[in-house]
Amino acid sequence: MKPLLLLVLAGAAFAQDCPVKVTDVFKSEIHTQGSLLNLTLQSTSDKEIKEANFAVTVLDSAGQPHALMGAFDSGKIKAGTKKRKRYVVGREVLDPFTRVKFQAWTNEITFSDGTTWKDDGSHACVWTK
């Protein structure tokens, strides 16, 4: 039993870092093409980020996820700073009159120095509201 416990603890020590975290997601006023989705991003890296890509899902009233299609990217983010981005999401996907929960996570990052970071499939950087 002890070796198994040590293996589990060793695995926990290798949890993936999140150089950019989504710290808030909310929908705002209705746009002519749909609702506006706002993401607040926090860089926890000491390097400037050239581009970060995110996945966003809506959780319906039963808690089932529905992926939002589209390019959710950050543009440049200075090291250690916050940035808010706005995206238009179609009405057929995100009814502006329905309260929903969101999940968002970082998929891939390209730093200004050319290095990259990719989610290892664990969605360690997931944020839910």
VMD Tcl script that builds the backbone (N, CA, C; Angstrom):
set m [mol new atoms 387]
animate dup $m
set s [atomselect $m all]
$s set {name element resname resid chain x y z} {
  {N N MET 1 A 0.819 -1.200 0.000}
  {CA C MET 1 A 0.000 0.000 0.000}
  {C C MET 1 A 0.859 1.258 0.000}
  {N N LYS 2 A 1.946 1.271 0.701}
  {CA C LYS 2 A 2.799 2.455 0.755}
  {C C LYS 2 A 3.381 2.827 -0.604}
  {N N PRO 3 A 3.888 1.870 -1.432}
  {CA C PRO 3 A 4.417 2.268 -2.742}
  {C C PRO 3 A 3.370 2.958 -3.611}
  {N N LEU 4 A 2.124 2.503 -3.549}
  {CA C LEU 4 A 1.061 3.137 -4.319}
  {C C LEU 4 A 0.855 4.578 -3.867}
  {N N LEU 5 A 0.870 4.785 -2.568}
  {CA C LEU 5 A 0.707 6.130 -2.028}
  {C C LEU 5 A 1.830 7.038 -2.500}
  {N N LEU 6 A 3.053 6.555 -2.503}
  {CA C LEU 6 A 4.178 7.355 -2.973}
  {C C LEU 6 A 4.048 7.677 -4.453}
  {N N LEU 7 A 3.559 6.744 -5.244}
  {CA C LEU 7 A 3.369 6.972 -6.667}
  {C C LEU 7 A 2.337 8.067 -6.913}
  {N N VAL 8 A 1.255 8.040 -6.167}
  {CA C VAL 8 A 0.218 9.062 -6.297}
  {C C VAL 8 A 0.767 10.430 -5.914}
  {N N LEU 9 A 1.511 10.502 -4.828}
  {CA C LEU 9 A 2.087 11.775 -4.408}
  {C C LEU 9 A 3.112 12.277 -5.408}
  {N N ALA 10 A 3.904 11.381 -5.982}
  {CA C ALA 10 A 4.888 11.782 -6.982}
  {C C ALA 10 A 4.199 12.337 -8.221}
  {N N GLY 11 A 3.080 11.755 -8.632}
  {CA C GLY 11 A 2.324 12.244 -9.780}
  {C C GLY 11 A 1.765 13.625 -9.531}
  {N N ALA 12 A 1.329 13.885 -8.325}
  {CA C ALA 12 A 0.780 15.197 -7.983}
  {C C ALA 12 A 1.848 16.284 -8.055}
  {N N ALA 13 A 3.105 15.916 -7.819}
  {CA C ALA 13 A 4.185 16.890 -7.847}
  {C C ALA 13 A 4.464 17.388 -9.260}
  {N N PHE 14 A 3.987 16.671 -10.275}
  {CA C PHE 14 A 4.252 17.049 -11.659}
  {C C PHE 14 A 3.040 17.685 -12.326}
  {N N ALA 15 A 2.161 18.304 -11.556}
  {CA C ALA 15 A 0.997 18.980 -12.145}
  {C C ALA 15 A 1.481 20.082 -13.078}
  {N N GLN 16 A 0.771 20.257 -14.169}
  {CA C GLN 16 A 1.182 21.214 -15.203}
  {C C GLN 16 A 0.967 22.648 -14.741}
  {N N ASP 17 A 1.963 23.499 -15.003}
  {CA C ASP 17 A 1.858 24.934 -14.735}
  {C C ASP 17 A 0.919 25.582 -15.749}
  {N N CYS 18 A 0.401 26.733 -15.403}
  {CA C CYS 18 A -0.480 27.484 -16.294}
  {C C CYS 18 A 0.108 28.879 -16.504}
  {N N PRO 19 A 0.830 29.109 -17.599}
  {CA C PRO 19 A 1.422 30.430 -17.830}
  {C C PRO 19 A 0.387 31.536 -18.038}
  {N N VAL 20 A -0.810 31.178 -18.504}
  {CA C VAL 20 A -1.913 32.129 -18.633}
  {C C VAL 20 A -3.156 31.439 -18.091}
  {N N LYS 21 A -3.841 32.116 -17.198}
  {CA C LYS 21 A -5.077 31.569 -16.628}
  {C C LYS 21 A -6.249 32.460 -17.013}
  {N N VAL 22 A -7.380 31.832 -17.270}
  {CA C VAL 22 A -8.632 32.567 -17.426}
  {C C VAL 22 A -9.130 32.818 -16.013}
  {N N THR 23 A -9.352 34.078 -15.659}
  {CA C THR 23 A -9.794 34.398 -14.303}
  {C C THR 23 A -11.243 34.864 -14.242}
  {N N ASP 24 A -11.849 35.100 -15.420}
  {CA C ASP 24 A -13.262 35.464 -15.434}
  {C C ASP 24 A -13.803 35.287 -16.850}
  {N N VAL 25 A -15.051 34.846 -16.941}
  {CA C VAL 25 A -15.775 34.750 -18.204}
  {C C VAL 25 A -17.185 35.242 -17.929}
  {N N PHE 26 A -17.672 36.153 -18.736}
  {CA C PHE 26 A -19.065 36.566 -18.601}
  {C C PHE 26 A -19.570 37.080 -19.942}
  {N N LYS 27 A -20.868 36.959 -20.120}
  {CA C LYS 27 A -21.476 37.525 -21.328}
  {C C LYS 27 A -22.011 38.899 -20.971}
  {N N SER 28 A -21.985 39.784 -21.951}
  {CA C SER 28 A -22.456 41.145 -21.718}
  {C C SER 28 A -23.496 41.498 -22.764}
  {N N GLU 29 A -23.645 42.780 -23.013}
  {CA C GLU 29 A -24.712 43.272 -23.878}
  {C C GLU 29 A -24.809 42.500 -25.189}
  {N N ILE 30 A -25.957 42.583 -25.767}
  {CA C ILE 30 A -26.220 41.883 -27.021}
  {C C ILE 30 A -25.605 42.678 -28.170}
  {N N HIS 31 A -24.872 42.007 -28.993}
  {CA C HIS 31 A -24.251 42.578 -30.194}
  {C C HIS 31 A -25.191 42.272 -31.362}
  {N N THR 32 A -25.086 42.981 -32.464}
  {CA C THR 32 A -25.965 42.734 -33.608}
  {C C THR 32 A -25.828 41.307 -34.142}
  {N N GLN 33 A -24.675 40.675 -33.917}
  {CA C GLN 33 A -24.463 39.308 -34.398}
  {C C GLN 33 A -24.583 38.262 -33.293}
  {N N GLY 34 A -24.888 38.666 -32.080}
  {CA C GLY 34 A -25.004 37.707 -30.982}
  {C C GLY 34 A -24.650 38.357 -29.665}
  {N N SER 35 A -24.230 37.542 -28.714}
  {CA C SER 35 A -23.818 38.050 -27.409}
  {C C SER 35 A -22.316 38.297 -27.393}
  {N N LEU 36 A -21.893 39.213 -26.547}
  {CA C LEU 36 A -20.466 39.439 -26.353}
  {C C LEU 36 A -20.001 38.597 -25.173}
  {N N LEU 37 A -18.962 37.824 -25.396}
  {CA C LEU 37 A -18.362 36.996 -24.361}
  {C C LEU 37 A -17.051 37.662 -23.961}
  {N N ASN 38 A -16.874 37.894 -22.678}
  {CA C ASN 38 A -15.694 38.578 -22.169}
  {C C ASN 38 A -14.840 37.611 -21.367}
  {N N LEU 39 A -13.561 37.512 -21.704}
  {CA C LEU 39 A -12.612 36.687 -20.953}
  {C C LEU 39 A -11.581 37.601 -20.318}
  {N N THR 40 A -11.300 37.391 -19.049}
  {CA C THR 40 A -10.198 38.073 -18.382}
  {C C THR 40 A -9.075 37.064 -18.242}
  {N N LEU 41 A -7.897 37.440 -18.733}
  {CA C LEU 41 A -6.744 36.549 -18.776}
  {C C LEU 41 A -5.657 37.097 -17.865}
  {N N GLN 42 A -5.010 36.214 -17.102}
  {CA C GLN 42 A -3.927 36.608 -16.208}
  {C C GLN 42 A -2.666 35.859 -16.598}
  {N N SER 43 A -1.632 36.598 -16.969}
  {CA C SER 43 A -0.338 35.985 -17.251}
  {C C SER 43 A 0.365 35.724 -15.926}
  {N N THR 44 A 0.808 34.489 -15.720}
  {CA C THR 44 A 1.586 34.143 -14.534}
  {C C THR 44 A 3.033 33.862 -14.929}
  {N N SER 45 A 3.359 34.150 -16.168}
  {CA C SER 45 A 4.689 33.883 -16.709}
  {C C SER 45 A 5.579 35.117 -16.557}
  {N N ASP 46 A 6.882 34.874 -16.541}
  {CA C ASP 46 A 7.821 35.990 -16.532}
  {C C ASP 46 A 8.259 36.357 -17.952}
  {N N LYS 47 A 7.623 35.709 -18.971}
  {CA C LYS 47 A 7.922 35.997 -20.373}
  {C C LYS 47 A 6.699 36.628 -21.036}
  {N N GLU 48 A 6.953 37.520 -22.007}
  {CA C GLU 48 A 5.849 38.092 -22.773}
  {C C GLU 48 A 5.218 37.008 -23.637}
  {N N ILE 49 A 3.907 37.049 -23.734}
  {CA C ILE 49 A 3.166 36.072 -24.523}
  {C C ILE 49 A 2.788 36.705 -25.851}
  {N N LYS 50 A 3.141 36.031 -26.921}
  {CA C LYS 50 A 2.799 36.496 -28.268}
  {C C LYS 50 A 1.353 36.153 -28.580}
  {N N GLU 51 A 0.927 34.951 -28.209}
  {CA C GLU 51 A -0.427 34.474 -28.506}
  {C C GLU 51 A -0.774 33.320 -27.575}
  {N N ALA 52 A -1.986 33.326 -27.049}
  {CA C ALA 52 A -2.501 32.208 -26.260}
  {C C ALA 52 A -3.867 31.838 -26.827}
  {N N ASN 53 A -4.124 30.549 -26.967}
  {CA C ASN 53 A -5.404 30.061 -27.495}
  {C C ASN 53 A -6.167 29.347 -26.392}
  {N N PHE 54 A -7.473 29.555 -26.373}
  {CA C PHE 54 A -8.326 29.038 -25.313}
  {C C PHE 54 A -9.484 28.239 -25.878}
  {N N ALA 55 A -9.987 27.323 -25.075}
  {CA C ALA 55 A -11.233 26.630 -25.376}
  {C C ALA 55 A -12.271 27.139 -24.387}
  {N N VAL 56 A -13.496 27.322 -24.854}
  {CA C VAL 56 A -14.575 27.789 -23.990}
  {C C VAL 56 A -15.782 26.895 -24.214}
  {N N THR 57 A -16.374 26.427 -23.129}
  {CA C THR 57 A -17.609 25.654 -23.208}
  {C C THR 57 A -18.665 26.317 -22.333}
  {N N VAL 58 A -19.919 26.109 -22.721}
  {CA C VAL 58 A -21.061 26.554 -21.926}
  {C C VAL 58 A -21.625 25.320 -21.250}
  {N N LEU 59 A -21.911 25.425 -19.957}
  {CA C LEU 59 A -22.561 24.334 -19.234}
  {C C LEU 59 A -24.040 24.649 -19.161}
  {N N ASP 60 A -24.868 23.760 -19.719}
  {CA C ASP 60 A -26.305 24.008 -19.704}
  {C C ASP 60 A -26.884 23.739 -18.319}
  {N N SER 61 A -28.194 23.887 -18.168}
  {CA C SER 61 A -28.826 23.742 -16.857}
  {C C SER 61 A -28.662 22.353 -16.267}
  {N N ALA 62 A -28.376 21.351 -17.092}
  {CA C ALA 62 A -28.124 19.993 -16.611}
  {C C ALA 62 A -26.634 19.751 -16.353}
  {N N GLY 63 A -25.812 20.775 -16.583}
  {CA C GLY 63 A -24.382 20.643 -16.362}
  {C C GLY 63 A -23.621 20.021 -17.520}
  {N N GLN 64 A -24.288 19.854 -18.662}
  {CA C GLN 64 A -23.646 19.269 -19.839}
  {C C GLN 64 A -22.871 20.343 -20.600}
  {N N PRO 65 A -21.612 20.060 -20.973}
  {CA C PRO 65 A -20.817 21.057 -21.686}
  {C C PRO 65 A -21.154 21.119 -23.173}
  {N N HIS 66 A -21.128 22.325 -23.721}
  {CA C HIS 66 A -21.321 22.560 -25.150}
  {C C HIS 66 A -20.197 23.495 -25.597}
  {N N ALA 67 A -19.317 22.997 -26.451}
  {CA C ALA 67 A -18.167 23.775 -26.879}
  {C C ALA 67 A -18.597 24.958 -27.728}
  {N N LEU 68 A -18.018 26.105 -27.469}
  {CA C LEU 68 A -18.229 27.276 -28.312}
  {C C LEU 68 A -17.172 27.239 -29.402}
  {N N MET 69 A -17.627 27.363 -30.629}
  {CA C MET 69 A -16.713 27.323 -31.765}
  {C C MET 69 A -16.163 28.722 -32.011}
  {N N GLY 70 A -14.996 28.774 -32.577}
  {CA C GLY 70 A -14.404 30.058 -32.911}
  {C C GLY 70 A -12.993 30.154 -32.392}
  {N N ALA 71 A -12.341 31.230 -32.754}
  {CA C ALA 71 A -10.963 31.466 -32.337}
  {C C ALA 71 A -10.971 32.320 -31.080}
  {N N PHE 72 A -10.623 31.719 -29.982}
  {CA C PHE 72 A -10.484 32.442 -28.721}
  {C C PHE 72 A -8.987 32.604 -28.484}
  {N N ASP 73 A -8.447 33.742 -28.916}
  {CA C ASP 73 A -7.018 33.972 -28.767}
  {C C ASP 73 A -6.791 35.285 -28.038}
  {N N SER 74 A -5.600 35.431 -27.500}
  {CA C SER 74 A -5.326 36.554 -26.609}
  {C C SER 74 A -4.636 37.742 -27.256}
  {N N GLY 75 A -3.874 37.513 -28.308}
  {CA C GLY 75 A -2.958 38.551 -28.750}
  {C C GLY 75 A -1.843 38.658 -27.722}
  {N N LYS 76 A -1.057 39.722 -27.779}
  {CA C LYS 76 A 0.075 39.873 -26.857}
  {C C LYS 76 A -0.400 40.148 -25.440}
  {N N ILE 77 A 0.308 39.523 -24.485}
  {CA C ILE 77 A 0.087 39.792 -23.062}
  {C C ILE 77 A 1.465 39.994 -22.437}
  {N N LYS 78 A 1.672 41.121 -21.794}
  {CA C LYS 78 A 2.938 41.365 -21.114}
  {C C LYS 78 A 3.055 40.451 -19.900}
  {N N ALA 79 A 4.274 40.123 -19.551}
  {CA C ALA 79 A 4.537 39.224 -18.418}
  {C C ALA 79 A 3.879 39.759 -17.147}
  {N N GLY 80 A 3.162 38.877 -16.455}
  {CA C GLY 80 A 2.580 39.208 -15.160}
  {C C GLY 80 A 1.408 40.168 -15.182}
  {N N THR 81 A 0.762 40.376 -16.341}
  {CA C THR 81 A -0.340 41.345 -16.418}
  {C C THR 81 A -1.666 40.663 -16.736}
  {N N LYS 82 A -2.754 41.420 -16.578}
  {CA C LYS 82 A -4.098 40.965 -16.942}
  {C C LYS 82 A -4.509 41.611 -18.253}
  {N N LYS 83 A -5.385 40.904 -18.962}
  {CA C LYS 83 A -5.925 41.447 -20.206}
  {C C LYS 83 A -7.361 40.954 -20.346}
  {N N ARG 84 A -8.242 41.817 -20.831}
  {CA C ARG 84 A -9.622 41.420 -21.101}
  {C C ARG 84 A -9.831 41.391 -22.606}
  {N N LYS 85 A -10.435 40.306 -23.087}
  {CA C LYS 85 A -10.741 40.156 -24.516}
  {C C LYS 85 A -12.240 39.956 -24.666}
  {N N ARG 86 A -12.786 40.470 -25.790}
  {CA C ARG 86 A -14.213 40.323 -26.084}
  {C C ARG 86 A -14.366 39.564 -27.386}
  {N N TYR 87 A -15.332 38.647 -27.405}
  {CA C TYR 87 A -15.607 37.828 -28.581}
  {C C TYR 87 A -17.106 37.828 -28.833}
  {N N VAL 88 A -17.494 37.833 -30.099}
  {CA C VAL 88 A -18.909 37.741 -30.456}
  {C C VAL 88 A -19.264 36.264 -30.584}
  {N N VAL 89 A -20.322 35.856 -29.886}
  {CA C VAL 89 A -20.810 34.476 -29.930}
  {C C VAL 89 A -22.242 34.519 -30.444}
  {N N GLY 90 A -22.536 33.708 -31.441}
  {CA C GLY 90 A -23.859 33.725 -32.064}
  {C C GLY 90 A -24.997 33.426 -31.109}
  {N N ARG 91 A -26.152 34.037 -31.368}
  {CA C ARG 91 A -27.330 33.832 -30.522}
  {C C ARG 91 A -27.782 32.379 -30.471}
  {N N GLU 92 A -27.601 31.657 -31.589}
  {CA C GLU 92 A -28.045 30.264 -31.609}
  {C C GLU 92 A -27.228 29.398 -30.651}
  {N N VAL 93 A -26.039 29.882 -30.279}
  {CA C VAL 93 A -25.174 29.137 -29.369}
  {C C VAL 93 A -25.360 29.602 -27.935}
  {N N LEU 94 A -25.488 30.890 -27.747}
  {CA C LEU 94 A -25.543 31.465 -26.406}
  {C C LEU 94 A -26.733 32.407 -26.308}
  {N N ASP 95 A -27.854 31.877 -25.877}
  {CA C ASP 95 A -29.067 32.670 -25.729}
  {C C ASP 95 A -28.800 33.803 -24.739}
  {N N PRO 96 A -28.986 35.050 -25.130}
  {CA C PRO 96 A -28.655 36.172 -24.252}
  {C C PRO 96 A -29.546 36.275 -23.016}
  {N N PHE 97 A -30.665 35.557 -22.990}
  {CA C PHE 97 A -31.584 35.659 -21.857}
  {C C PHE 97 A -31.457 34.492 -20.887}
  {N N THR 98 A -30.534 33.586 -21.138}
  {CA C THR 98 A -30.373 32.401 -20.291}
  {C C THR 98 A -29.114 32.541 -19.441}
  {N N ARG 99 A -29.243 32.229 -18.168}
  {CA C ARG 99 A -28.075 32.212 -17.291}
  {C C ARG 99 A -27.380 30.872 -17.477}
  {N N VAL 100 A -26.118 30.916 -17.778}
  {CA C VAL 100 A -25.350 29.693 -17.987}
  {C C VAL 100 A -24.034 29.795 -17.225}
  {N N LYS 101 A -23.395 28.649 -17.083}
  {CA C LYS 101 A -22.052 28.614 -16.519}
  {C C LYS 101 A -21.069 28.387 -17.656}
  {N N PHE 102 A -19.855 28.820 -17.440}
  {CA C PHE 102 A -18.804 28.674 -18.441}
  {C C PHE 102 A -17.640 27.875 -17.882}
  {N N GLN 103 A -16.946 27.199 -18.777}
  {CA C GLN 103 A -15.639 26.634 -18.489}
  {C C GLN 103 A -14.706 27.161 -19.572}
  {N N ALA 104 A -13.498 27.509 -19.180}
  {CA C ALA 104 A -12.508 27.974 -20.148}
  {C C ALA 104 A -11.140 27.489 -19.693}
  {N N TRP 105 A -10.303 27.149 -20.666}
  {CA C TRP 105 A -8.950 26.726 -20.320}
  {C C TRP 105 A -7.991 27.082 -21.442}
  {N N THR 106 A -6.739 27.168 -21.077}
  {CA C THR 106 A -5.674 27.477 -22.025}
  {C C THR 106 A -5.300 26.212 -22.777}
  {N N ASN 107 A -5.281 26.282 -24.098}
  {CA C ASN 107 A -4.865 25.146 -24.928}
  {C C ASN 107 A -3.401 25.226 -25.322}
  {N N GLU 108 A -2.988 26.392 -25.809}
  {CA C GLU 108 A -1.644 26.522 -26.360}
  {C C GLU 108 A -1.176 27.969 -26.253}
  {N N ILE 109 A 0.127 28.132 -26.002}
  {CA C ILE 109 A 0.717 29.460 -25.857}
  {C C ILE 109 A 1.992 29.527 -26.689}
  {N N THR 110 A 2.176 30.651 -27.377}
  {CA C THR 110 A 3.443 30.948 -28.033}
  {C C THR 110 A 4.004 32.192 -27.358}
  {N N PHE 111 A 5.216 32.071 -26.841}
  {CA C PHE 111 A 5.870 33.195 -26.188}
  {C C PHE 111 A 6.615 34.035 -27.223}
  {N N SER 112 A 6.889 35.270 -26.883}
  {CA C SER 112 A 7.585 36.177 -27.799}
  {C C SER 112 A 8.985 35.683 -28.157}
  {N N ASP 113 A 9.592 34.861 -27.290}
  {CA C ASP 113 A 10.928 34.332 -27.591}
  {C C ASP 113 A 10.880 33.095 -28.495}
  {N N GLY 114 A 9.652 32.698 -28.950}
  {CA C GLY 114 A 9.506 31.575 -29.868}
  {C C GLY 114 A 9.227 30.242 -29.205}
  {N N THR 115 A 9.361 30.152 -27.888}
  {CA C THR 115 A 9.047 28.902 -27.198}
  {C C THR 115 A 7.533 28.747 -27.101}
  {N N THR 116 A 7.085 27.507 -26.870}
  {CA C THR 116 A 5.652 27.227 -26.799}
  {C C THR 116 A 5.313 26.422 -25.551}
  {N N TRP 117 A 4.042 26.428 -25.215}
  {CA C TRP 117 A 3.485 25.640 -24.126}
  {C C TRP 117 A 2.182 25.062 -24.645}
  {N N LYS 118 A 1.913 23.780 -24.332}
  {CA C LYS 118 A 0.655 23.148 -24.732}
  {C C LYS 118 A 0.038 22.427 -23.549}
  {N N ASP 119 A -1.277 22.464 -23.485}
  {CA C ASP 119 A -1.988 21.705 -22.472}
  {C C ASP 119 A -1.709 20.226 -22.694}
  {N N ASP 120 A -1.452 19.508 -21.619}
  {CA C ASP 120 A -1.123 18.086 -21.726}
  {C C ASP 120 A -2.356 17.195 -21.799}
  {N N GLY 121 A -3.528 17.800 -21.963}
  {CA C GLY 121 A -4.771 17.039 -22.026}
  {C C GLY 121 A -5.505 16.992 -20.688}
  {N N SER 122 A -4.859 17.451 -19.648}
  {CA C SER 122 A -5.467 17.405 -18.309}
  {C C SER 122 A -6.386 18.592 -18.037}
  {N N HIS 123 A -6.323 19.631 -18.871}
  {CA C HIS 123 A -7.060 20.873 -18.643}
  {C C HIS 123 A -6.778 21.414 -17.234}
  {N N ALA 124 A -5.504 21.353 -16.845}
  {CA C ALA 124 A -5.091 21.812 -15.523}
  {C C ALA 124 A -5.405 23.287 -15.313}
  {N N CYS 125 A -5.553 24.034 -16.398}
  {CA C CYS 125 A -5.798 25.466 -16.312}
  {C C CYS 125 A -7.276 25.812 -16.428}
  {N N VAL 126 A -8.164 24.854 -16.198}
  {CA C VAL 126 A -9.595 25.091 -16.381}
  {C C VAL 126 A -10.123 26.056 -15.326}
  {N N TRP 127 A -11.051 26.892 -15.755}
  {CA C TRP 127 A -11.730 27.846 -14.875}
  {C C TRP 127 A -13.218 27.678 -15.116}
  {N N THR 128 A -13.992 27.591 -14.038}
  {CA C THR 128 A -15.442 27.410 -14.159}
  {C C THR 128 A -16.153 28.503 -13.383}
  {N N LYS 129 A -17.196 29.052 -14.004}
  {CA C LYS 129 A -18.041 30.049 -13.315}
  {C C LYS 129 A -19.479 29.756 -13.683}
}
mol reanalyze $m
mol bondsrecalc $m
mol representation Tube
mol addrep $m
